[in-house]
Amino acid sequence: MRTHHISSENIGIDLIRDIVANKIRLAISDNSMNRLIKCRAYLDGRIAANAEPIYGVTTGFGSLCNHSISTGDLSTLQRNLVMSHACGTGDIVKEEIVRLMLFLKIQSLSYGHSGIRPETINRLVDFYNHEMYPVIYTQGSLGASGDLAPLAHLGLPLLGLGELSYKGKKYPAAEILKEKEWEPLNLAAKEGLALLNGTQFMGAYAVYIQAAAEDLSLWADLVGAMSLEAYLGRMEPFIDQVHQVRRQSGQIRAAENIRRIMAGSKLVAQPKTYVQDPYSFRCIPQVHGASKDAISYTAGIFTNEINAVTDNPTLFPDDDLIVSAGNFHGQPLALALDFLGIALAELGNISERRIYRLISGTRKLPSFLVANPGLNSGFMIPQYTAASIVSQNKQFCTPSSVDSIESSQGQEDHVSMGANGAVKTLDILENLEKVLSIELMTACQALDFREKEKTSPVLSRLFGAFRKKVDFIANDKVMFEEMNKARAFIKEHRPGDFFPDS
C-alpha cells in the first residue's frame, strides 16, 4: 500500500486529491518528527523557566488571557479547552471533508511551530489511516480564532470523548479506542490550543470545493457545447483572435475548449440564416472564462493555506520566540470562498438560460422538446427546477465575509465568518452540479431532434455514454428519476474522459 510521508515540502490540491481519493496511508517523515521533538523540547524548557506568561499555555484563553494557570493544572487546562469548545451543531460534516480536515491538521502541525507531541500527531495519523472520522458539525465556527468548535470535535476522540464514524456507523469514541486497545491521551501544555486553533475546517471545505470546481468548470464547457450544437449555434464567437485581443486567460481557455469539443462537427458547419446567437451561447467564453480565472485565483489562496501554520501562539525554537498573533484568522479563506461561490453560481446562471432557450420552441425544436406537446409537458418543469436552483444560488452569494460579530467579551472583535462561507459555497457547488446535469439532459434531448450522427467526435462520445444511462424521453415519465440519473452521470465521470487526448 502506498504511503505519503508528511514533510515540509509544499503540497498542492491535486496531490491531496490523489492521496485522499486513493486512500493512501500517511506517515510522519523523519525530518518532520525531528522538528516536532525539537519544538516540544523548546516549549517544555520555556514552561520550566517560568520567566513570563505564555498565552494559552500558562494563561487562560480569549478574554481570560490575563488569568495565570499553575503548572499542575496545565494538562487540565488543555482538556477543559477541548471539552468546553466542542459546541458544534447543525448537519454532520461529510466524511470526505473530515478526512481532509485530519490531513490538513496533521500537515499544519508537522512543521514544528505548534508544540505538539509525537504521540498526539501520531494518533491523528492513526485516525486517518484507519478511516476513523470524528463526528463534526457544520455550525459553530466564526472563522476567526481558528475553527474552534469543529476542531474541538475533531480533537475530542483523542481524549476518548465525542463520537467517531467508523465503518459506516457512529460510535462513542471511547468504545472504538477500547476496541483498538488505544489509551485516551492526556494532553500536555499547549496541545489543546494547537488542535483547536487553525483554519482546517474552512481549509478542508476549500480544498474539496476547489477540486470539484475545476472539474465542473470543464463540465460547463462540455455541456454548453452540447447545447450550442443542439441549438445550431454559430462558431464565429469562438474564433481565437477575438479572445486574444481581450487578453483574459480564462476566456481564451474557454473558447479553446469549445473549439476542441466542436471540432469535426458537420452540424455546426451548416449555413445559418441568423447572424447572432443569444448571449448565453455567444458569450460562453467570456462568462465561463471569468469563472475559470476566479477558480485559478482561489486555487493559489487555498494552496498557500494548505501549507501554512495557523494555530496560536506560534513557536520559533531557532529564534527563541513564542509569538501570540493571529494566523488563525480566516479572512484569506473567507474572501476567496465567497469569490469562488459567485464564480460557480454564474456558471449555473448561464446554464439555466441555455436550458430555457432549448425548450422555447425556436430554431425548429419542438416546444418543451416533446413531439406531442399538450398531452406531454416534456422538459417544461426541469427548467423550472433549474431556475429555482440558480435563484437559490444567488441568495447564497451574499458574502459571508462582509459580516462580523463581536465575541469573547470583545477580545475577538472581528471575525471572518469563513466557516459559514465554506458551508454555503459547498451548497452552491452542489447546486451547480444539479443545473449542469439538467442542461446535459436537455441538450441531449434536443440533439435527438437533429441529425445527431453529424455531431463532433467529442460530443458523440458524450452523447453515447449519456444515453446508456438516460433514455430519450418520447412521452412523459417521472422526471426527477431521470434528473437523478443525469446528475449521477456527471458525478461518475471526469469531463476530460471525453476528449481525444485525455
C-alpha positions as CSV (number, residue, x, y, z in Angstrom):
1,M,0.0,0.0,0.0
2,R,1.3,3.5,-0.9
3,T,2.3,5.8,1.9
4,H,2.7,9.6,1.8
5,H,5.2,11.0,4.2
6,I,4.2,14.3,5.7
7,S,7.1,16.7,5.3
8,S,7.9,20.4,5.0
9,E,7.7,20.3,1.2
10,N,4.8,22.2,-0.3
11,I,1.9,20.2,-1.5
12,G,-0.9,21.1,-3.9
13,I,-4.5,20.4,-4.3
14,D,-4.0,17.8,-6.9
15,L,-1.7,15.8,-4.7
16,I,-4.1,16.0,-1.8
17,R,-6.9,14.9,-4.1
18,D,-4.9,11.9,-5.1
19,I,-3.9,11.0,-1.5
20,V,-7.4,11.3,-0.2
21,A,-9.3,9.7,-3.1
22,N,-7.0,6.7,-3.3
23,K,-6.8,6.3,0.4
24,I,-3.0,6.5,0.5
25,R,-1.7,6.0,4.1
26,L,0.0,8.8,5.9
27,A,3.2,8.7,8.0
28,I,5.3,11.5,9.6
29,S,8.7,11.9,7.9
30,D,11.8,11.6,10.0
31,N,12.6,15.3,9.3
32,S,9.1,16.4,10.4
33,M,9.4,14.2,13.5
34,N,12.7,15.8,14.5
35,R,11.2,19.2,14.1
36,L,8.3,18.2,16.3
37,I,10.6,16.8,19.0
38,K,12.8,19.9,18.9
39,C,9.8,22.3,19.2
40,R,8.3,20.4,22.1
41,A,11.5,20.3,24.0
42,Y,11.9,24.1,23.5
43,L,8.3,24.7,24.8
44,D,8.9,22.5,27.8
45,G,12.1,24.4,28.6
46,R,10.3,27.7,28.4
47,I,7.5,26.5,30.7
48,A,10.0,25.2,33.2
49,A,11.9,28.5,33.2
50,N,8.6,30.2,34.1
51,A,10.1,33.6,33.1
52,E,6.9,35.1,31.6
53,P,3.3,34.1,30.9
54,I,2.7,32.3,27.6
55,Y,-0.8,32.8,26.1
56,G,-2.9,29.6,26.2
57,V,-0.1,27.7,27.8
58,T,0.3,29.2,31.2
59,T,-2.8,31.5,30.9
60,G,-6.5,31.2,30.1
61,F,-7.9,31.8,26.7
62,G,-9.6,34.6,24.8
63,S,-10.6,37.4,27.3
64,L,-9.3,35.2,30.1
65,C,-5.7,35.6,28.8
66,N,-4.6,37.5,31.9
67,H,-5.5,34.6,34.2
68,S,-2.4,32.6,35.2
69,I,-2.6,28.8,35.4
70,S,-0.4,26.8,37.8
71,T,2.0,24.2,36.5
72,G,-0.1,21.4,38.0
73,D,-3.2,22.4,36.1
74,L,-1.7,22.9,32.6
75,S,-2.9,19.5,31.3
76,T,-6.4,20.0,32.8
77,L,-6.5,23.4,31.1
78,Q,-6.0,21.8,27.7
79,R,-8.6,19.1,28.3
80,N,-11.1,21.6,29.5
81,L,-10.4,23.7,26.4
82,V,-11.3,20.9,24.1
83,M,-14.4,19.8,26.0
84,S,-15.8,23.3,26.5
85,H,-15.2,24.4,22.9
86,A,-17.0,21.3,21.4
87,C,-20.2,23.3,20.8
88,G,-21.0,22.4,17.2
89,T,-24.5,21.9,15.9
90,G,-26.3,21.6,12.6
91,D,-25.7,18.9,10.0
92,I,-22.9,16.4,10.3
93,V,-19.9,17.2,8.0
94,K,-19.3,14.8,5.1
95,E,-16.7,12.1,5.9
96,E,-14.7,13.2,2.8
97,I,-14.3,16.7,4.3
98,V,-13.5,15.3,7.8
99,R,-10.8,13.2,6.1
100,L,-9.4,16.4,4.6
101,M,-9.6,18.1,8.0
102,L,-7.5,15.4,9.5
103,F,-5.0,15.6,6.7
104,L,-4.7,19.4,6.9
105,K,-4.4,19.4,10.7
106,I,-1.6,16.8,10.6
107,Q,0.1,18.8,7.8
108,S,-0.1,22.1,9.7
109,L,1.1,20.6,13.0
110,S,4.0,18.8,11.3
111,Y,6.0,22.0,10.6
112,G,7.3,22.1,14.2
113,H,5.9,25.5,15.2
114,S,2.9,24.3,17.3
115,G,4.5,22.4,20.2
116,I,2.5,19.2,19.6
117,R,4.0,15.9,20.9
118,P,4.8,13.0,18.6
119,E,2.2,10.7,20.3
120,T,-0.6,13.3,19.7
121,I,0.1,13.8,16.0
122,N,0.6,10.0,15.5
123,R,-2.9,9.4,17.0
124,L,-4.3,11.8,14.4
125,V,-2.5,9.8,11.7
126,D,-4.0,6.6,13.2
127,F,-7.5,8.0,12.9
128,Y,-6.8,8.9,9.3
129,N,-5.2,5.6,8.3
130,H,-7.9,3.5,10.0
131,E,-10.7,5.7,8.5
132,M,-12.0,6.7,11.9
133,Y,-13.6,10.0,11.4
134,P,-14.5,12.3,14.3
135,V,-18.2,13.4,14.1
136,I,-18.1,17.1,13.3
137,Y,-21.0,19.6,12.8
138,T,-21.3,22.3,10.2
139,Q,-22.3,25.2,12.5
140,G,-20.4,26.8,15.3
141,S,-17.2,28.4,13.9
142,L,-16.8,32.2,13.4
143,G,-13.7,31.5,11.3
144,A,-11.5,33.7,13.4
145,S,-9.9,32.2,16.4
146,G,-9.5,29.2,14.2
147,D,-12.4,26.9,13.6
148,L,-12.7,26.4,17.3
149,A,-15.9,24.4,17.6
150,P,-15.4,22.0,14.7
151,L,-11.8,21.4,15.5
152,A,-12.8,20.7,19.2
153,H,-15.0,18.0,17.8
154,L,-12.0,16.8,15.8
155,G,-9.9,16.6,19.0
156,L,-12.4,15.1,21.4
157,P,-11.8,11.4,20.3
158,L,-8.1,11.8,21.2
159,L,-9.4,12.1,24.8
160,G,-11.8,9.2,24.4
161,L,-14.7,11.7,24.2
162,G,-17.1,12.6,21.5
163,E,-18.0,10.3,18.6
164,L,-16.2,8.5,15.7
165,S,-17.7,7.4,12.4
166,Y,-16.2,4.0,11.7
167,K,-17.2,1.5,9.0
168,G,-20.3,3.5,8.2
169,K,-21.6,3.8,11.8
170,K,-21.3,6.3,14.6
171,Y,-19.8,5.1,17.9
172,P,-18.7,6.7,21.2
173,A,-15.0,7.3,20.7
174,A,-14.2,5.5,24.0
175,E,-15.7,2.3,22.5
176,I,-13.6,2.4,19.4
177,L,-10.4,3.3,21.3
178,K,-11.0,0.3,23.6
179,E,-11.5,-2.0,20.6
180,K,-8.2,-0.8,19.2
181,E,-6.5,-1.0,22.6
182,W,-5.5,2.6,22.4
183,E,-5.4,4.6,25.6
184,P,-7.0,8.1,25.6
185,L,-4.4,10.9,25.5
186,N,-3.7,13.3,28.3
187,L,-2.9,16.5,26.5
188,A,0.3,18.3,27.5
189,A,0.5,22.1,27.8
190,K,-0.4,24.0,24.5
191,E,-1.6,20.8,22.8
192,G,-5.4,21.5,23.1
193,L,-4.8,25.0,21.7
194,A,-2.7,23.6,18.8
195,L,-5.6,21.3,17.9
196,L,-8.3,23.9,18.2
197,N,-6.6,27.0,16.7
198,G,-6.4,26.7,12.9
199,T,-8.3,27.0,9.7
200,Q,-8.7,23.3,8.8
201,F,-12.5,23.3,8.8
202,M,-12.6,26.2,6.2
203,G,-9.5,24.8,4.5
204,A,-10.9,21.3,4.1
205,Y,-14.1,22.7,2.6
206,A,-12.0,24.9,0.3
207,V,-9.9,22.0,-1.0
208,Y,-13.0,19.8,-1.5
209,I,-14.8,22.6,-3.4
210,Q,-11.8,23.7,-5.4
211,A,-11.1,20.2,-6.7
212,A,-14.7,19.8,-7.7
213,A,-14.9,23.3,-9.1
214,E,-12.1,22.7,-11.6
215,D,-14.0,19.6,-12.9
216,L,-17.3,21.4,-13.1
217,S,-15.8,24.4,-14.9
218,L,-14.8,22.0,-17.7
219,W,-18.1,20.2,-17.5
220,A,-19.8,23.6,-18.1
221,D,-17.8,24.0,-21.3
222,L,-18.7,20.4,-22.4
223,V,-22.4,20.7,-21.6
224,G,-22.5,24.3,-23.0
225,A,-21.0,23.0,-26.3
226,M,-23.7,20.2,-26.4
227,S,-26.3,22.9,-26.1
228,L,-24.7,25.0,-28.7
229,E,-24.7,22.1,-31.1
230,A,-28.3,21.3,-30.4
231,Y,-29.3,24.9,-30.8
232,L,-27.5,25.1,-34.1
233,G,-25.3,27.9,-32.8
234,R,-22.6,29.8,-34.6
235,M,-18.9,29.2,-34.1
236,E,-17.6,32.7,-35.0
237,P,-17.8,33.9,-31.4
238,F,-15.2,31.2,-30.5
239,I,-12.5,32.2,-33.1
240,D,-9.2,32.6,-31.2
241,Q,-8.3,36.1,-32.5
242,V,-11.4,37.5,-30.8
243,H,-10.2,36.3,-27.4
244,Q,-6.6,37.1,-27.8
245,V,-7.4,40.8,-28.2
246,R,-9.4,40.7,-24.9
247,R,-6.3,39.2,-23.1
248,Q,-8.3,37.4,-20.5
249,S,-6.6,34.0,-20.0
250,G,-9.8,32.2,-18.7
251,Q,-11.7,33.5,-21.7
252,I,-9.0,32.2,-24.1
253,R,-9.1,28.8,-22.5
254,A,-12.9,28.6,-22.6
255,A,-13.0,29.4,-26.3
256,E,-10.2,26.9,-27.0
257,N,-12.2,24.2,-25.1
258,I,-15.3,24.9,-27.2
259,R,-13.3,24.7,-30.4
260,R,-11.8,21.4,-29.3
261,I,-15.2,20.0,-28.4
262,M,-16.8,21.1,-31.6
263,A,-14.0,20.1,-33.9
264,G,-15.3,17.8,-36.7
265,S,-19.0,18.7,-36.3
266,K,-20.9,18.8,-39.5
267,L,-24.0,20.2,-37.7
268,V,-22.3,23.4,-36.6
269,A,-20.7,23.9,-40.0
270,Q,-24.2,24.1,-41.7
271,P,-25.1,27.5,-43.1
272,K,-27.1,29.7,-40.8
273,T,-29.8,32.2,-41.6
274,Y,-29.4,34.2,-38.4
275,V,-26.5,36.5,-37.7
276,Q,-26.1,36.1,-33.9
277,D,-26.9,33.8,-31.1
278,P,-28.2,34.9,-27.6
279,Y,-25.6,35.8,-25.1
280,S,-26.0,32.6,-23.2
281,F,-24.4,30.9,-26.2
282,R,-22.3,33.7,-27.8
283,C,-20.7,34.8,-24.6
284,I,-19.8,31.3,-23.2
285,P,-16.0,32.2,-23.4
286,Q,-16.5,35.5,-21.6
287,V,-18.7,34.1,-18.8
288,H,-17.1,30.7,-18.3
289,G,-13.7,32.3,-18.7
290,A,-14.3,34.8,-15.9
291,S,-15.2,31.9,-13.6
292,K,-12.1,30.0,-14.7
293,D,-10.0,33.0,-13.7
294,A,-11.7,33.2,-10.3
295,I,-11.1,29.4,-9.8
296,S,-7.4,29.8,-10.7
297,Y,-7.1,32.7,-8.2
298,T,-8.7,30.8,-5.3
299,A,-6.5,27.8,-6.0
300,G,-3.5,29.9,-5.1
301,I,-5.0,31.2,-1.9
302,F,-6.1,27.7,-0.8
303,T,-2.7,26.1,-1.7
304,N,-1.0,28.7,0.5
305,E,-3.3,27.8,3.4
306,I,-2.7,24.1,2.9
307,N,1.0,24.7,3.6
308,A,0.6,27.1,6.4
309,V,0.9,27.1,10.2
310,T,-2.4,28.6,11.5
311,D,-2.5,27.9,15.3
312,N,-1.6,30.3,18.0
313,P,0.8,31.1,19.7
314,T,3.5,30.2,17.1
315,L,6.8,28.8,18.3
316,F,10.1,29.5,16.7
317,P,12.7,27.4,18.6
318,D,15.7,28.6,16.4
319,D,14.9,32.2,17.2
320,D,13.9,31.7,20.8
321,L,10.5,33.2,20.1
322,I,7.0,32.4,21.2
323,V,4.6,34.8,19.4
324,S,0.9,35.3,20.1
325,A,-0.5,36.6,16.9
326,G,-3.5,35.9,14.6
327,N,-2.7,33.3,11.9
328,F,-5.9,31.5,12.8
329,H,-8.0,34.3,11.3
330,G,-9.8,33.0,8.3
331,Q,-10.1,36.2,6.3
332,P,-8.0,35.0,3.3
333,L,-10.2,31.9,3.0
334,A,-13.4,33.8,3.7
335,L,-12.9,36.2,0.8
336,A,-11.7,33.5,-1.6
337,L,-14.7,31.2,-0.7
338,D,-17.2,34.0,-1.3
339,F,-15.5,34.8,-4.6
340,L,-15.4,31.1,-5.6
341,G,-19.1,30.8,-4.8
342,I,-20.0,33.7,-7.0
343,A,-17.9,32.2,-9.9
344,L,-19.7,28.9,-9.6
345,A,-23.1,30.4,-9.3
346,E,-22.5,32.3,-12.6
347,L,-21.8,29.0,-14.4
348,G,-25.2,27.8,-13.2
349,N,-26.9,31.1,-14.1
350,I,-25.8,31.0,-17.8
351,S,-26.5,27.2,-17.9
352,E,-30.1,27.7,-16.9
353,R,-30.6,30.4,-19.7
354,R,-29.4,27.8,-22.3
355,I,-31.9,25.3,-20.9
356,Y,-34.6,27.9,-21.3
357,R,-33.6,28.6,-25.0
358,L,-33.6,24.9,-25.8
359,I,-37.2,24.3,-24.6
360,S,-38.5,27.6,-26.1
361,G,-39.8,26.1,-29.4
362,T,-37.3,28.1,-31.5
363,R,-34.9,27.0,-34.3
364,K,-37.2,24.2,-35.3
365,L,-37.0,22.5,-32.0
366,P,-40.4,21.4,-30.6
367,S,-41.8,23.3,-27.6
368,F,-40.5,21.7,-24.4
369,L,-38.7,19.2,-26.6
370,V,-41.5,16.7,-27.0
371,A,-43.1,15.5,-30.2
372,N,-46.6,15.8,-28.8
373,P,-46.8,18.9,-26.7
374,G,-50.1,19.4,-24.7
375,L,-50.6,15.7,-23.9
376,N,-47.0,15.8,-22.7
377,S,-45.2,18.5,-20.7
378,G,-41.8,17.3,-21.6
379,F,-39.0,19.4,-20.3
380,M,-41.1,22.3,-19.1
381,I,-40.6,21.6,-15.4
382,P,-36.9,20.7,-15.3
383,Q,-36.3,24.2,-16.5
384,Y,-38.4,25.4,-13.5
385,T,-36.3,23.4,-11.2
386,A,-33.1,24.8,-12.7
387,A,-34.5,28.3,-12.3
388,S,-35.3,27.7,-8.7
389,I,-31.8,26.4,-8.0
390,V,-30.0,29.3,-9.7
391,S,-32.1,31.7,-7.7
392,Q,-31.2,30.0,-4.5
393,N,-27.6,30.2,-5.5
394,K,-28.0,34.0,-6.0
395,Q,-29.2,34.2,-2.4
396,F,-26.3,32.1,-1.2
397,C,-23.9,34.5,-2.9
398,T,-24.5,37.2,-0.3
399,P,-20.9,37.3,1.0
400,S,-20.3,35.8,4.5
401,S,-17.0,37.7,4.7
402,V,-18.6,41.1,4.9
403,D,-20.2,40.1,8.2
404,S,-18.6,40.1,11.6
405,I,-19.8,39.8,15.2
406,E,-18.0,40.5,18.5
407,S,-17.3,37.6,20.8
408,S,-15.3,36.6,23.9
409,Q,-16.2,39.8,25.7
410,G,-14.8,41.9,23.0
411,Q,-11.3,40.3,22.7
412,E,-12.3,38.7,19.4
413,D,-13.9,41.8,17.9
414,H,-13.5,41.0,14.2
415,V,-14.2,37.6,12.7
416,S,-14.2,36.3,9.2
417,M,-17.3,34.1,9.0
418,G,-15.3,32.0,6.6
419,A,-16.8,28.8,8.0
420,N,-20.3,29.9,7.1
421,G,-18.9,30.9,3.7
422,A,-17.4,27.4,3.3
423,V,-20.7,25.6,4.0
424,K,-22.8,27.7,1.7
425,T,-20.2,27.6,-1.1
426,L,-20.4,23.8,-1.0
427,D,-24.2,24.2,-1.4
428,I,-23.6,26.5,-4.4
429,L,-21.2,23.9,-5.9
430,E,-23.7,21.0,-5.5
431,N,-26.5,23.2,-6.9
432,L,-24.3,23.9,-10.0
433,E,-23.8,20.2,-10.5
434,K,-27.6,19.8,-10.5
435,V,-28.1,22.6,-13.0
436,L,-25.4,21.3,-15.4
437,S,-27.0,17.8,-15.2
438,I,-30.3,19.2,-16.2
439,E,-28.7,21.1,-19.1
440,L,-26.9,18.0,-20.3
441,M,-30.2,16.0,-20.2
442,T,-32.0,18.8,-22.0
443,A,-29.2,19.3,-24.6
444,C,-29.1,15.6,-25.4
445,Q,-32.9,15.5,-25.8
446,A,-32.7,18.5,-28.2
447,L,-29.8,16.8,-30.1
448,D,-32.1,13.8,-30.7
449,F,-34.3,16.1,-32.9
450,R,-31.2,16.9,-35.1
451,E,-29.0,14.8,-37.3
452,K,-27.0,13.7,-34.3
453,E,-24.8,11.5,-36.4
454,K,-23.2,14.7,-37.7
455,T,-22.1,15.9,-34.3
456,S,-18.4,16.2,-33.3
457,P,-16.4,13.1,-32.1
458,V,-16.2,14.6,-28.6
459,L,-19.9,15.2,-28.3
460,S,-20.7,11.9,-30.0
461,R,-18.7,10.1,-27.2
462,L,-20.5,12.2,-24.5
463,F,-23.9,11.6,-26.1
464,G,-23.4,7.9,-26.5
465,A,-22.2,7.4,-22.9
466,F,-25.1,9.5,-21.5
467,R,-27.7,7.6,-23.5
468,K,-26.6,4.4,-21.8
469,K,-27.8,6.0,-18.5
470,V,-30.6,8.3,-19.6
471,D,-33.0,7.5,-22.4
472,F,-34.6,9.8,-24.9
473,I,-38.0,10.8,-23.5
474,A,-40.7,10.3,-26.0
475,N,-43.6,10.6,-23.6
476,D,-43.9,11.9,-20.1
477,K,-42.4,9.9,-17.3
478,V,-41.3,10.5,-13.7
479,M,-38.7,13.2,-14.4
480,F,-36.9,13.5,-11.1
481,E,-35.7,9.9,-11.6
482,E,-34.1,10.9,-14.9
483,M,-32.7,14.0,-13.4
484,N,-31.0,12.0,-10.7
485,K,-29.5,9.7,-13.3
486,A,-28.2,12.7,-15.2
487,R,-26.5,14.0,-12.0
488,A,-25.1,10.6,-11.2
489,F,-23.6,10.5,-14.7
490,I,-21.7,13.8,-14.1
491,K,-20.6,12.6,-10.7
492,E,-19.3,9.3,-12.1
493,H,-17.3,10.8,-15.0
494,R,-14.4,13.2,-15.3
495,P,-15.1,15.7,-18.1
496,G,-11.7,15.0,-19.7
497,D,-12.7,11.4,-20.3
498,F,-14.5,12.5,-23.5
499,F,-11.6,14.4,-25.0
500,P,-9.4,12.5,-27.5
501,D,-6.1,13.4,-25.8
502,S,-7.2,12.5,-22.3
